[in-house]
Amino acid sequence: MNSVFSFARLGALLIKEFIQMRRDRITFAMMLGVPLIQLVLFG
């Protein structure tokens, strides 16, 4: 596997970022709320 790009490293980074977003309530609400509002308005 190429040492510059690794799916294991990418997965770990995605998990870390998702955990950080879940800790911040406003970011988590926007992450779920904005797409739902867009779906209602434009869908």
N, CA, C and O atoms as a Maestro MAE file, in Angstrom:
{
 s_m_m2io_version
 :::
 2.0.0
}

f_m_ct {
 s_m_title
 :::
 protein
 m_atom[172] {
  # First column is atom index #
  i_m_mmod_type
  r_m_x_coord
  r_m_y_coord
  r_m_z_coord
  i_m_residue_number
  s_m_chain_name
  s_m_pdb_residue_name
  s_m_pdb_atom_name
  i_m_atomic_number
  :::
  1 25 0.849 -1.184 0.000 1 A "MET " " N  " 7
  2 3 0.000 0.000 0.000 1 A "MET " " CA " 6
  3 2 0.888 1.238 0.000 1 A "MET " " C  " 6
  4 15 1.958 1.248 0.608 1 A "MET " " O  " 8
  5 25 0.447 2.246 -0.665 2 A "ASN " " N  " 7
  6 3 1.191 3.496 -0.737 2 A "ASN " " CA " 6
  7 2 1.181 4.177 0.633 2 A "ASN " " C  " 6
  8 15 0.132 4.290 1.267 2 A "ASN " " O  " 8
  9 25 2.341 4.624 1.083 3 A "SER " " N  " 7
  10 3 2.425 5.237 2.409 3 A "SER " " CA " 6
  11 2 1.834 6.642 2.434 3 A "SER " " C  " 6
  12 15 1.535 7.164 3.508 3 A "SER " " O  " 8
  13 25 1.660 7.264 1.264 4 A "VAL " " N  " 7
  14 3 1.093 8.612 1.223 4 A "VAL " " CA " 6
  15 2 -0.419 8.560 1.440 4 A "VAL " " C  " 6
  16 15 -0.973 9.413 2.133 4 A "VAL " " O  " 8
  17 25 -1.088 7.571 0.857 5 A "PHE " " N  " 7
  18 3 -2.535 7.446 0.983 5 A "PHE " " CA " 6
  19 2 -2.877 6.058 1.492 5 A "PHE " " C  " 6
  20 15 -2.438 5.053 0.933 5 A "PHE " " O  " 8
  21 25 -3.656 6.011 2.546 6 A "SER " " N  " 7
  22 3 -4.062 4.739 3.118 6 A "SER " " CA " 6
  23 2 -5.534 4.837 3.518 6 A "SER " " C  " 6
  24 15 -5.952 5.812 4.142 6 A "SER " " O  " 8
  25 25 -6.309 3.822 3.155 7 A "PHE " " N  " 7
  26 3 -7.720 3.833 3.523 7 A "PHE " " CA " 6
  27 2 -7.898 3.736 5.038 7 A "PHE " " C  " 6
  28 15 -8.867 4.271 5.576 7 A "PHE " " O  " 8
  29 25 -6.991 3.071 5.724 8 A "ALA " " N  " 7
  30 3 -7.078 2.979 7.181 8 A "ALA " " CA " 6
  31 2 -6.889 4.357 7.809 8 A "ALA " " C  " 6
  32 15 -7.602 4.718 8.745 8 A "ALA " " O  " 8
  33 25 -5.930 5.127 7.295 9 A "ARG " " N  " 7
  34 3 -5.713 6.485 7.813 9 A "ARG " " CA " 6
  35 2 -6.906 7.378 7.507 9 A "ARG " " C  " 6
  36 15 -7.315 8.179 8.347 9 A "ARG " " O  " 8
  37 25 -7.465 7.244 6.310 10 A "LEU " " N  " 7
  38 3 -8.634 8.031 5.933 10 A "LEU " " CA " 6
  39 2 -9.821 7.688 6.833 10 A "LEU " " C  " 6
  40 15 -10.535 8.583 7.287 10 A "LEU " " O  " 8
  41 25 -10.031 6.408 7.091 11 A "GLY " " N  " 7
  42 3 -11.121 5.988 7.966 11 A "GLY " " CA " 6
  43 2 -10.959 6.513 9.378 11 A "GLY " " C  " 6
  44 15 -11.927 6.958 9.994 11 A "GLY " " O  " 8
  45 25 -9.738 6.465 9.896 12 A "ALA " " N  " 7
  46 3 -9.478 6.978 11.239 12 A "ALA " " CA " 6
  47 2 -9.741 8.477 11.305 12 A "ALA " " C  " 6
  48 15 -10.289 8.971 12.291 12 A "ALA " " O  " 8
  49 25 -9.355 9.195 10.269 13 A "LEU " " N  " 7
  50 3 -9.583 10.639 10.227 13 A "LEU " " CA " 6
  51 2 -11.075 10.954 10.170 13 A "LEU " " C  " 6
  52 15 -11.538 11.870 10.849 13 A "LEU " " O  " 8
  53 25 -11.831 10.205 9.369 14 A "LEU " " N  " 7
  54 3 -13.272 10.433 9.281 14 A "LEU " " CA " 6
  55 2 -13.963 10.156 10.615 14 A "LEU " " C  " 6
  56 15 -14.851 10.903 11.026 14 A "LEU " " O  " 8
  57 25 -13.556 9.090 11.282 15 A "ILE " " N  " 7
  58 3 -14.143 8.765 12.585 15 A "ILE " " CA " 6
  59 2 -13.829 9.857 13.597 15 A "ILE " " C  " 6
  60 15 -14.707 10.274 14.351 15 A "ILE " " O  " 8
  61 25 -12.588 10.322 13.620 16 A "LYS " " N  " 7
  62 3 -12.191 11.384 14.550 16 A "LYS " " CA " 6
  63 2 -12.989 12.655 14.306 16 A "LYS " " C  " 6
  64 15 -13.462 13.284 15.252 16 A "LYS " " O  " 8
  65 25 -13.142 13.035 13.046 17 A "GLU " " N  " 7
  66 3 -13.881 14.256 12.718 17 A "GLU " " CA " 6
  67 2 -15.355 14.116 13.070 17 A "GLU " " C  " 6
  68 15 -15.960 15.073 13.553 17 A "GLU " " O  " 8
  69 25 -15.948 12.946 12.840 18 A "PHE " " N  " 7
  70 3 -17.353 12.747 13.179 18 A "PHE " " CA " 6
  71 2 -17.564 12.831 14.687 18 A "PHE " " C  " 6
  72 15 -18.555 13.401 15.141 18 A "PHE " " O  " 8
  73 25 -16.640 12.266 15.467 19 A "ILE " " N  " 7
  74 3 -16.743 12.348 16.927 19 A "ILE " " CA " 6
  75 2 -16.647 13.798 17.384 19 A "ILE " " C  " 6
  76 15 -17.391 14.216 18.272 19 A "ILE " " O  " 8
  77 25 -15.742 14.566 16.789 20 A "GLN " " N  " 7
  78 3 -15.604 15.977 17.145 20 A "GLN " " CA " 6
  79 2 -16.878 16.749 16.794 20 A "GLN " " C  " 6
  80 15 -17.298 17.615 17.562 20 A "GLN " " O  " 8
  81 25 -17.495 16.454 15.658 21 A "MET " " N  " 7
  82 3 -18.730 17.144 15.275 21 A "MET " " CA " 6
  83 2 -19.871 16.785 16.212 21 A "MET " " C  " 6
  84 15 -20.720 17.628 16.503 21 A "MET " " O  " 8
  85 25 -19.905 15.554 16.684 22 A "ARG " " N  " 7
  86 3 -20.967 15.152 17.612 22 A "ARG " " CA " 6
  87 2 -20.823 15.840 18.957 22 A "ARG " " C  " 6
  88 15 -21.826 16.082 19.629 22 A "ARG " " O  " 8
  89 25 -19.614 16.159 19.367 23 A "ARG " " N  " 7
  90 3 -19.407 16.836 20.648 23 A "ARG " " CA " 6
  91 2 -19.972 18.248 20.645 23 A "ARG " " C  " 6
  92 15 -20.511 18.710 21.651 23 A "ARG " " O  " 8
  93 25 -19.848 18.934 19.509 24 A "ASP " " N  " 7
  94 3 -20.339 20.303 19.405 24 A "ASP " " CA " 6
  95 2 -21.798 20.254 18.962 24 A "ASP " " C  " 6
  96 15 -22.093 19.898 17.821 24 A "ASP " " O  " 8
  97 25 -22.698 20.609 19.852 25 A "ARG " " N  " 7
  98 3 -24.135 20.471 19.592 25 A "ARG " " CA " 6
  99 2 -24.595 21.321 18.405 25 A "ARG " " C  " 6
  100 15 -25.415 20.867 17.606 25 A "ARG " " O  " 8
  101 25 -24.082 22.542 18.279 26 A "ILE " " N  " 7
  102 3 -24.515 23.424 17.193 26 A "ILE " " CA " 6
  103 2 -24.078 22.860 15.849 26 A "ILE " " C  " 6
  104 15 -24.856 22.858 14.895 26 A "ILE " " O  " 8
  105 25 -22.843 22.382 15.765 27 A "THR " " N  " 7
  106 3 -22.361 21.801 14.516 27 A "THR " " CA " 6
  107 2 -23.169 20.562 14.157 27 A "THR " " C  " 6
  108 15 -23.516 20.359 12.993 27 A "THR " " O  " 8
  109 25 -23.468 19.740 15.144 28 A "PHE " " N  " 7
  110 3 -24.242 18.525 14.889 28 A "PHE " " CA " 6
  111 2 -25.654 18.866 14.429 28 A "PHE " " C  " 6
  112 15 -26.186 18.224 13.522 28 A "PHE " " O  " 8
  113 25 -26.266 19.880 15.055 29 A "ALA " " N  " 7
  114 3 -27.611 20.293 14.657 29 A "ALA " " CA " 6
  115 2 -27.608 20.837 13.235 29 A "ALA " " C  " 6
  116 15 -28.521 20.553 12.460 29 A "ALA " " O  " 8
  117 25 -26.596 21.612 12.890 30 A "MET " " N  " 7
  118 3 -26.518 22.153 11.529 30 A "MET " " CA " 6
  119 2 -26.242 21.047 10.519 30 A "MET " " C  " 6
  120 15 -26.752 21.081 9.399 30 A "MET " " O  " 8
  121 25 -25.439 20.072 10.913 31 A "MET " " N  " 7
  122 3 -25.114 18.963 10.019 31 A "MET " " CA " 6
  123 2 -26.379 18.170 9.667 31 A "MET " " C  " 6
  124 15 -26.495 17.648 8.558 31 A "MET " " O  " 8
  125 25 -27.310 18.082 10.591 32 A "LEU " " N  " 7
  126 3 -28.555 17.365 10.329 32 A "LEU " " CA " 6
  127 2 -29.679 18.295 9.879 32 A "LEU " " C  " 6
  128 15 -30.490 17.925 9.031 32 A "LEU " " O  " 8
  129 25 -29.727 19.496 10.441 33 A "GLY " " N  " 7
  130 3 -30.840 20.408 10.184 33 A "GLY " " CA " 6
  131 2 -30.820 21.068 8.826 33 A "GLY " " C  " 6
  132 15 -31.859 21.156 8.172 33 A "GLY " " O  " 8
  133 25 -29.668 21.535 8.385 34 A "VAL " " N  " 7
  134 3 -29.583 22.252 7.111 34 A "VAL " " CA " 6
  135 2 -30.004 21.372 5.930 34 A "VAL " " C  " 6
  136 15 -30.791 21.829 5.101 34 A "VAL " " O  " 8
  137 25 -29.518 20.134 5.816 35 A "PRO " " N  " 7
  138 3 -30.006 19.303 4.704 35 A "PRO " " CA " 6
  139 2 -31.513 19.022 4.770 35 A "PRO " " C  " 6
  140 15 -32.173 18.935 3.734 35 A "PRO " " O  " 8
  141 25 -32.051 18.882 5.976 36 A "LEU " " N  " 7
  142 3 -33.494 18.654 6.094 36 A "LEU " " CA " 6
  143 2 -34.289 19.875 5.647 36 A "LEU " " C  " 6
  144 15 -35.309 19.741 4.971 36 A "LEU " " O  " 8
  145 25 -33.827 21.061 6.022 37 A "ILE " " N  " 7
  146 3 -34.493 22.291 5.589 37 A "ILE " " CA " 6
  147 2 -34.410 22.431 4.077 37 A "ILE " " C  " 6
  148 15 -35.389 22.807 3.433 37 A "ILE " " O  " 8
  149 25 -33.251 22.131 3.507 38 A "GLN " " N  " 7
  150 3 -33.098 22.204 2.052 38 A "GLN " " CA " 6
  151 2 -34.012 21.197 1.360 38 A "GLN " " C  " 6
  152 15 -34.575 21.489 0.305 38 A "GLN " " O  " 8
  153 25 -34.155 20.031 1.944 39 A "LEU " " N  " 7
  154 3 -35.033 19.016 1.366 39 A "LEU " " CA " 6
  155 2 -36.479 19.494 1.354 39 A "LEU " " C  " 6
  156 15 -37.199 19.282 0.378 39 A "LEU " " O  " 8
  157 25 -36.905 20.138 2.437 40 A "VAL " " N  " 7
  158 3 -38.273 20.643 2.507 40 A "VAL " " CA " 6
  159 2 -38.472 21.798 1.526 40 A "VAL " " C  " 6
  160 15 -39.493 21.865 0.842 40 A "VAL " " O  " 8
  161 25 -37.500 22.704 1.456 41 A "LEU " " N  " 7
  162 3 -37.648 23.875 0.592 41 A "LEU " " CA " 6
  163 2 -37.539 23.542 -0.889 41 A "LEU " " C  " 6
  164 15 -38.328 24.039 -1.693 41 A "LEU " " O  " 8
  165 25 -36.580 22.716 -1.257 42 A "PHE " " N  " 7
  166 3 -36.289 22.487 -2.668 42 A "PHE " " CA " 6
  167 2 -36.729 21.115 -3.178 42 A "PHE " " C  " 6
  168 15 -36.717 20.863 -4.383 42 A "PHE " " O  " 8
  169 25 -37.115 20.235 -2.262 43 A "GLY " " N  " 7
  170 3 -37.394 18.867 -2.684 43 A "GLY " " CA " 6
  171 2 -38.809 18.679 -3.070 43 A "GLY " " C  " 6
  172 15 -39.204 17.577 -3.451 43 A "GLY " " O  " 8
  :::
 }
 m_bond[171] {
  # First column is bond index #
  i_m_from
  i_m_to
  i_m_order
  :::
  1 1 2 1
  2 2 3 1
  3 3 4 2
  4 3 5 1
  5 5 6 1
  6 6 7 1
  7 7 8 2
  8 7 9 1
  9 9 10 1
  10 10 11 1
  11 11 12 2
  12 11 13 1
  13 13 14 1
  14 14 15 1
  15 15 16 2
  16 15 17 1
  17 17 18 1
  18 18 19 1
  19 19 20 2
  20 19 21 1
  21 21 22 1
  22 22 23 1
  23 23 24 2
  24 23 25 1
  25 25 26 1
  26 26 27 1
  27 27 28 2
  28 27 29 1
  29 29 30 1
  30 30 31 1
  31 31 32 2
  32 31 33 1
  33 33 34 1
  34 34 35 1
  35 35 36 2
  36 35 37 1
  37 37 38 1
  38 38 39 1
  39 39 40 2
  40 39 41 1
  41 41 42 1
  42 42 43 1
  43 43 44 2
  44 43 45 1
  45 45 46 1
  46 46 47 1
  47 47 48 2
  48 47 49 1
  49 49 50 1
  50 50 51 1
  51 51 52 2
  52 51 53 1
  53 53 54 1
  54 54 55 1
  55 55 56 2
  56 55 57 1
  57 57 58 1
  58 58 59 1
  59 59 60 2
  60 59 61 1
  61 61 62 1
  62 62 63 1
  63 63 64 2
  64 63 65 1
  65 65 66 1
  66 66 67 1
  67 67 68 2
  68 67 69 1
  69 69 70 1
  70 70 71 1
  71 71 72 2
  72 71 73 1
  73 73 74 1
  74 74 75 1
  75 75 76 2
  76 75 77 1
  77 77 78 1
  78 78 79 1
  79 79 80 2
  80 79 81 1
  81 81 82 1
  82 82 83 1
  83 83 84 2
  84 83 85 1
  85 85 86 1
  86 86 87 1
  87 87 88 2
  88 87 89 1
  89 89 90 1
  90 90 91 1
  91 91 92 2
  92 91 93 1
  93 93 94 1
  94 94 95 1
  95 95 96 2
  96 95 97 1
  97 97 98 1
  98 98 99 1
  99 99 100 2
  100 99 101 1
  101 101 102 1
  102 102 103 1
  103 103 104 2
  104 103 105 1
  105 105 106 1
  106 106 107 1
  107 107 108 2
  108 107 109 1
  109 109 110 1
  110 110 111 1
  111 111 112 2
  112 111 113 1
  113 113 114 1
  114 114 115 1
  115 115 116 2
  116 115 117 1
  117 117 118 1
  118 118 119 1
  119 119 120 2
  120 119 121 1
  121 121 122 1
  122 122 123 1
  123 123 124 2
  124 123 125 1
  125 125 126 1
  126 126 127 1
  127 127 128 2
  128 127 129 1
  129 129 130 1
  130 130 131 1
  131 131 132 2
  132 131 133 1
  133 133 134 1
  134 134 135 1
  135 135 136 2
  136 135 137 1
  137 137 138 1
  138 138 139 1
  139 139 140 2
  140 139 141 1
  141 141 142 1
  142 142 143 1
  143 143 144 2
  144 143 145 1
  145 145 146 1
  146 146 147 1
  147 147 148 2
  148 147 149 1
  149 149 150 1
  150 150 151 1
  151 151 152 2
  152 151 153 1
  153 153 154 1
  154 154 155 1
  155 155 156 2
  156 155 157 1
  157 157 158 1
  158 158 159 1
  159 159 160 2
  160 159 161 1
  161 161 162 1
  162 162 163 1
  163 163 164 2
  164 163 165 1
  165 165 166 1
  166 166 167 1
  167 167 168 2
  168 167 169 1
  169 169 170 1
  170 170 171 1
  171 171 172 2
  :::
 }
}
